[in-house]
Amino acid sequence: MVRVVVCVSGGGTNLQAILDGVADGSIRQTQIVGVISNNPGVMALTRAEKAGVPGYAICPADYADREAFHQALLDKLAELSPDLIVLAGFLVRIPEEMIRRYERRILNIHPSLIPSYCGVGYYGLKVHEGCLARGSKITGATVHFVDAGMDSGPILLQKAVEVHPDDTPKILQRRVMEEAEWVLLPKAIDAFACGNIDWIDGKPWIREN
Ligand code: GAR
């Protein structure tokens, strides 16, 4: 079984899609060994508890400085010993040491078609606000491996979603989640866990089986 830790910050609907996928067998070879949140009391931790998965709140405010927070995060990860870390709406910058230690083993979901509406300042609802302000007709979601940059790591999966004329940021966010995010993230984890990812010229491709 592949040991997976999911990092979250809020609602945890992507976490729920993962938990459901493991429960119904569509995500194979996978055990969710822990959920880490940088915010206490969030719905994502309730979802973990309901699924019988240990949840941990590691909050920057509880530590003297950023370095101490990063160390606490690294220590918890070391304890959980994951094969794969999934950033499912984890809205904090992760430590460089974590990126080094888990190279090609951290996946992030971003709610746009990277390289559109990504990088500094584009997270959560802000991504959809940017998309509507620009008048894009197509958006979507991306699952990528994490590197040292912001939303710059190797792209694994993308799915397009239509923008409608009467969309609000919240309506568009929901459509992107339903049509793209909750489909892509479980698929990416299943592919990783089943060893179905080939790296070709530094780029990951899913081998369908
Ligand atoms: C999701 O839309 C995810 O793609 C986004 O935060 C939301 C979390 O929702 N992540 C980012 O913007 C990362 N840059 P959730 O807690 O309901 O899964």
Boltz pocket constraint, residues with backbone or C-beta under 6 A from the ligand:
constraints:
  - pocket:
      binder: B
      contacts: [[A, 8], [A, 9], [A, 10], [A, 11], [A, 12], [A, 13], [A, 14], [A, 15], [A, 44], [A, 88], [A, 89], [A, 90], [A, 91], [A, 109], [A, 110], [A, 111], [A, 122], [A, 123], [A, 124], [A, 127], [A, 173], [A, 177], [A, 181]]
      max_distance: 6.0
